[in-house]
Amino acid sequence: YEAADGIPRFVIGSIGPTGMLPGTDDPKLSGITFDELAGQIRTQAKGLMQGGADVLLIETQQDILETRAAIHGIRLAFDDLGTSVPIQAQVALDQTGRMLLGTDIGAVVTILEAMGVDVIGTNCSVGPEHLREPVSYMCSHSHKPISVVPNAGLPRNVGGVAHYDLDPDGMAKQIAAMVADFGPNAVGGCCGSTPDHIRAIVDALKDVTPHKRPAVPNTPRIASAMRTVDIGQEPRPTIVGERVNTQGSRKIKEMILADDYDGALAVAREQVEFGAHVLDVCVALTERTDEAEQIAILTKKLAMGVEAPLMIDSTEADAVEAALAAYPGRAIVNSINMENGRVKIDQVVPIVKKHGAAVVALTIDDEIGMAKTGEEKLR
């Protein structure tokens, strides 16, 4: 792509939002499954790659669950074509630094890093003046290259037409300041940006040496639909609330048998109020055979109702899959082991990888059973 002027350029294939919001309980906006969304993106990604795209950009994302589905869809396209390109994922943030459904920038970084994208960023919605704090966070907490593509200011309705007040020089100065202060790796302009805006940004940065960002500590994190949580809490320990569990609570068992998900949500909120950092969720019952359906319903209810991340507790791979497909955040799966050789691992680990989840691995195998000594656990 350099025939016009001899300058080589990358071509980015854009994949925007579908208009659906699977992370909500709105029957119209959420009426699509994770795999259905992934299938739509799979088709689009294949067409873009076959057309010569060097990068696939998932942009203007408002629901982080849709973003996760889009990433999976792109990976399916990679499998179909036997090749891959970098994935760049950009979310749209409001003036408070949150996505439309309330996901903050910390949760965005945790979830997208776990999904293994190559570039993390933000675009649209607001101007550069509202992105300094989110960009600062991304640059100081992410190991990935960071992209920033703001609007030319906040839009105003002028005679029924969106009007953007930030002129080219003003936009270029603000973006250049972010580059100097925080070190994002790719910048540009979204809504309201004209060729003059892009030209001004290029002129302001053409002689700028890329900012070397400080090394980011490797801190394991999980996330709810709203916020991120360090797996290792200080002061210790990390507290996992285990009351939303049909195997350990008669009260919850009765609620799940009665499909009382609001009651289960109240129990979950009570645990968070008393200090739980993570909530274990189990709906397994001998009296019912619809564990996958039930855990998906409850997971979605909890995702919208509590800010603590979830630990999906099930021995059934289809239930784990159903829960993770309904959960916008980065959950923990409880658990895998080698009690029956690799059977459990081979069933669950691909699901964990697909959804970017964390997993508890128990030191149990088919030779010695449960490891009891340090030497046995580390062998």
C-alpha positions in Angstrom: 0.0 0.0 0.0 2.6 2.5 -1.1 1.9 3.0 -4.8 0.4 6.5 -4.4 3.5 8.2 -2.9 6.1 5.6 -2.2 5.5 5.6 1.5 4.7 2.2 3.0 1.6 2.1 5.1 -0.3 -0.5 7.1 -4.0 -1.0 6.3 -6.2 -1.7 9.3 -9.5 -3.6 8.9 -12.1 -2.0 11.1 -14.7 -4.0 13.0 -17.2 -1.8 14.8 -19.9 -2.6 17.4 -22.8 -4.7 16.3 -25.4 -2.6 18.0 -26.1 -5.5 20.5 -25.3 -5.3 24.2 -25.0 -8.9 25.4 -23.9 -7.8 28.8 -27.3 -6.3 29.6 -30.7 -7.9 30.5 -32.5 -5.9 27.8 -34.4 -8.6 25.8 -33.8 -6.8 22.5 -30.2 -5.7 23.0 -29.0 -8.9 24.7 -30.8 -11.3 22.4 -27.7 -12.9 20.9 -25.2 -15.4 22.3 -21.5 -15.2 22.7 -20.9 -17.8 19.9 -23.4 -16.1 17.6 -21.6 -12.8 18.0 -18.3 -14.6 17.4 -19.7 -16.1 14.3 -20.7 -12.8 12.8 -17.2 -11.3 13.5 -15.6 -14.4 12.1 -17.2 -13.8 8.7 -16.2 -10.1 8.8 -12.6 -10.8 9.8 -12.1 -13.4 7.1 -13.3 -10.9 4.4 -11.0 -8.1 5.8 -8.0 -10.4 5.9 -8.7 -11.8 2.4 -8.9 -8.2 1.2 -5.3 -7.5 2.5 -5.8 -6.0 6.0 -2.5 -5.9 8.0 -4.2 -5.5 11.4 -7.8 -6.1 12.6 -9.2 -3.3 14.7 -12.1 -3.9 17.1 -13.2 -0.4 17.8 -15.8 1.9 19.5 -16.7 -1.0 21.9 -19.4 -0.3 24.5 -19.9 -3.7 26.0 -16.8 -5.6 27.0 -18.6 -9.0 26.6 -19.1 -8.1 22.9 -15.4 -7.2 22.7 -14.5 -10.7 24.1 -16.8 -12.4 21.6 -15.2 -10.3 18.7 -11.7 -11.4 19.7 -12.8 -15.0 19.8 -14.5 -14.6 16.4 -11.2 -13.2 14.9 -9.3 -16.2 16.2 -11.8 -18.5 14.6 -11.1 -16.6 11.3 -7.4 -17.1 11.9 -8.0 -20.9 12.2 -10.1 -20.9 9.0 -7.4 -19.1 7.0 -4.3 -20.7 8.5 -2.7 -17.3 9.2 -3.0 -14.4 11.6 -2.5 -10.6 11.9 -2.3 -8.4 15.0 -5.5 -7.7 16.9 -6.1 -4.1 18.2 -9.0 -3.6 20.6 -10.3 -0.1 21.4 -13.2 0.7 23.8 -15.3 3.8 23.9 -15.2 5.7 27.3 -17.4 8.4 28.7 -16.3 11.5 30.6 -15.9 9.4 33.8 -13.6 6.9 32.1 -16.1 4.1 31.9 -17.7 2.1 29.0 -21.4 2.5 28.4 -22.3 -0.4 30.8 -20.0 0.8 33.5 -16.7 -1.1 32.9 -13.8 1.0 34.2 -10.4 1.3 32.5 -8.8 -1.1 35.0 -11.2 -3.9 34.1 -10.7 -3.2 30.4 -7.0 -3.6 30.7 -7.3 -6.8 32.8 -9.8 -8.4 30.4 -8.2 -7.5 27.1 -4.7 -8.5 28.3 -6.1 -11.9 29.4 -7.7 -12.2 25.9 -4.2 -11.8 24.4 -4.8 -8.9 22.1 -1.8 -7.1 20.6 -2.8 -3.5 21.1 -5.2 -2.0 23.7 -6.7 1.5 23.3 -9.7 3.8 23.3 -11.5 5.7 20.6 -14.6 7.9 20.0 -17.1 9.3 22.6 -15.0 12.1 24.0 -12.1 14.4 23.1 -8.5 14.1 24.3 -9.2 16.4 27.3 -11.2 13.5 28.9 -8.8 10.7 28.1 -5.7 11.8 30.1 -6.5 9.7 33.1 -7.5 6.5 31.2 -4.4 6.8 28.9 -2.2 7.3 32.0 -3.6 4.2 33.5 -3.3 2.1 30.4 0.3 3.1 29.8 1.3 2.4 33.4 -0.6 -0.8 33.9 -0.6 -2.6 30.6 2.3 -4.6 28.9 0.8 -3.9 25.5 1.2 -1.1 23.0 -1.5 1.6 23.7 -3.6 3.4 21.1 -5.5 6.7 21.6 -8.0 7.9 18.9 -10.3 10.6 20.4 -13.0 12.7 18.9 -12.3 16.4 18.0 -13.9 17.3 21.4 -17.3 16.5 22.8 -20.1 16.8 20.1 -22.7 19.5 20.4 -26.1 19.5 18.6 -26.1 22.5 16.3 -29.3 22.6 14.2 -29.7 18.9 14.4 -26.1 18.2 13.3 -23.2 17.1 15.5 -20.6 19.9 15.8 -17.1 19.4 17.2 -15.3 22.4 18.6 -11.7 21.3 18.9 -9.7 22.7 16.0 -6.7 20.9 14.4 -4.0 22.7 16.3 -5.8 22.3 19.7 -6.3 18.6 19.1 -2.7 18.1 18.0 -1.4 19.9 21.1 -3.4 17.8 23.5 -2.5 14.5 21.8 1.2 15.5 21.7 1.0 16.2 25.4 -0.4 12.8 26.1 2.4 11.2 24.0 5.0 13.2 26.0 3.5 12.5 29.4 2.4 8.9 29.2 3.8 7.2 26.1 0.9 5.8 24.0 2.2 4.1 20.8 -0.5 5.0 18.3 -2.7 8.1 18.0 -5.2 9.5 15.6 -8.6 11.2 15.3 -12.1 9.8 15.4 -15.5 11.6 15.0 -15.2 15.3 14.0 -11.6 14.8 12.8 -10.9 16.2 9.3 -7.8 15.7 7.1 -6.5 19.0 8.7 -6.8 17.4 12.2 -4.8 14.4 11.1 -2.2 16.5 9.3 -1.8 18.6 12.4 -1.3 15.5 14.6 1.3 14.1 12.2 3.2 17.4 12.0 3.2 17.7 15.9 4.6 14.2 16.3 6.7 13.5 13.2 10.0 14.3 15.0 9.1 12.8 18.4 11.1 9.9 19.6 8.8 7.2 21.0 8.4 7.5 24.8 10.0 4.6 26.7 7.4 3.5 29.3 8.6 2.1 32.6 8.4 -1.7 33.0 5.0 -2.8 34.3 5.0 -5.3 37.2 3.4 -8.7 36.3 0.5 -8.5 38.7 -2.1 -11.3 38.3 -5.6 -9.7 38.2 -9.2 -10.7 37.6 -12.1 -8.4 36.9 -15.9 -8.1 37.2 -17.9 -6.2 34.6 -17.1 -3.1 36.6 -13.6 -3.2 38.1 -10.4 -5.1 38.4 -9.1 -6.9 41.5 -5.6 -8.1 42.3 -5.5 -11.9 42.9 -3.0 -11.4 45.6 -4.5 -8.9 48.1 -2.5 -6.8 50.5 -3.1 -7.1 53.3 -3.6 -10.8 52.8 -5.6 -13.0 52.4 -7.8 -12.8 49.3 -11.2 -13.6 50.6 -13.5 -15.8 48.5 -17.1 -15.7 49.6 -18.7 -19.2 49.3 -22.3 -18.6 50.3 -23.6 -18.5 46.7 -23.1 -22.3 46.5 -25.7 -25.0 46.4 -23.3 -27.5 47.8 -22.6 -25.5 51.0 -25.7 -23.4 51.7 -29.2 -24.8 52.2 -30.6 -21.3 51.8 -29.0 -21.0 48.3 -30.0 -24.5 47.4 -33.7 -23.7 48.1 -33.4 -20.4 46.1 -31.9 -22.1 43.1 -34.5 -24.8 43.2 -37.1 -22.1 43.2 -35.3 -20.0 40.5 -35.0 -17.2 43.0 -32.0 -15.4 41.4 -32.8 -12.1 43.1 -32.5 -13.8 46.4 -29.1 -15.2 45.4 -28.0 -11.7 44.4 -29.0 -10.4 47.8 -26.8 -13.1 49.4 -23.9 -12.2 47.1 -24.2 -8.5 47.9 -24.1 -9.3 51.6 -20.9 -11.2 51.2 -19.3 -8.2 49.4 -20.4 -5.9 52.1 -18.7 -8.1 54.7 -15.4 -8.0 52.8 -15.4 -10.8 50.1 -13.0 -9.9 47.2 -14.2 -12.7 45.0 -17.5 -14.7 44.9 -17.6 -18.4 44.4 -20.7 -19.5 42.4 -22.0 -23.1 42.3 -25.5 -24.2 41.3 -25.0 -28.0 41.0 -28.0 -29.9 42.2 -29.0 -33.6 42.2 -32.6 -32.5 41.9 -32.0 -30.7 38.6 -30.2 -31.4 35.4 -30.1 -27.9 33.9 -26.9 -26.7 35.6 -25.5 -25.0 32.5 -28.7 -23.0 32.0 -29.0 -22.0 35.6 -25.4 -20.9 36.1 -25.6 -18.8 33.0 -28.7 -17.0 34.3 -27.2 -16.5 37.8 -23.8 -15.4 36.4 -25.4 -12.7 34.4 -27.5 -11.5 37.3 -24.5 -11.3 39.5 -22.4 -9.6 36.8 -24.9 -6.7 36.7 -25.5 -6.6 40.5 -22.2 -6.9 42.3 -18.7 -5.5 41.6 -16.7 -8.4 42.9 -15.4 -10.8 40.3 -16.7 -14.3 40.2 -15.2 -17.8 40.7 -17.1 -20.3 38.5 -17.4 -23.5 40.6 -18.4 -26.6 38.6 -17.2 -30.0 37.6 -19.1 -29.9 34.3 -17.4 -28.4 31.3 -20.7 -27.3 29.7 -21.6 -25.4 32.8 -18.2 -23.7 32.9 -18.6 -22.7 29.2 -22.1 -21.4 29.8 -21.1 -19.3 32.7 -18.0 -17.8 31.1 -20.0 -17.0 27.9 -22.5 -15.0 30.0 -19.9 -13.2 32.1 -18.4 -9.9 30.9 -15.4 -9.9 33.2 -12.4 -12.1 33.8 -13.5 -14.9 36.1 -11.6 -17.7 37.9 -12.6 -21.3 37.1 -12.6 -23.6 40.1 -11.0 -26.0 39.3 -8.9 -28.5 37.3 -6.8 -31.5 38.4 -5.3 -34.7 37.1 -7.2 -37.2 39.2 -8.3 -38.9 36.0 -5.2 -38.1 34.0 -5.6 -35.3 31.5 -9.4 -35.7 31.0 -10.4 -32.7 33.1 -7.6 -30.5 31.8 -8.3 -31.3 28.2 -12.0 -30.4 28.7 -11.7 -27.2 30.7 -8.4 -25.5 29.7 -9.5 -24.8 26.1 -12.6 -23.1 27.5 -10.6 -21.1 29.9 -8.3 -19.9 27.1 -11.2 -19.1 24.8 -12.6 -16.7 27.5 -9.4 -15.4 29.0 -10.3 -16.7 32.4 -8.0 -17.7 35.3 -8.1 -21.2 36.7 -7.4 -22.9 40.1 -5.2 -26.0 39.5 -5.3 -28.6 42.3 -2.3 -30.7 42.9 -4.1 -34.0 42.5 -3.1 -36.7 40.0 -3.8 -40.3 39.2 -0.6 -41.6 40.7 -0.5 -40.3 44.3 -3.9 -38.7 44.6 -3.8 -35.5 46.6 -0.3 -34.1 47.1 0.4 -33.6 50.8 4.0 -32.4 50.9 5.8 -29.5 49.3 7.9 -31.9 47.3 4.8 -33.7 46.0 3.1 -30.5 45.0 6.1 -29.2 43.1 7.2 -32.4 41.3 
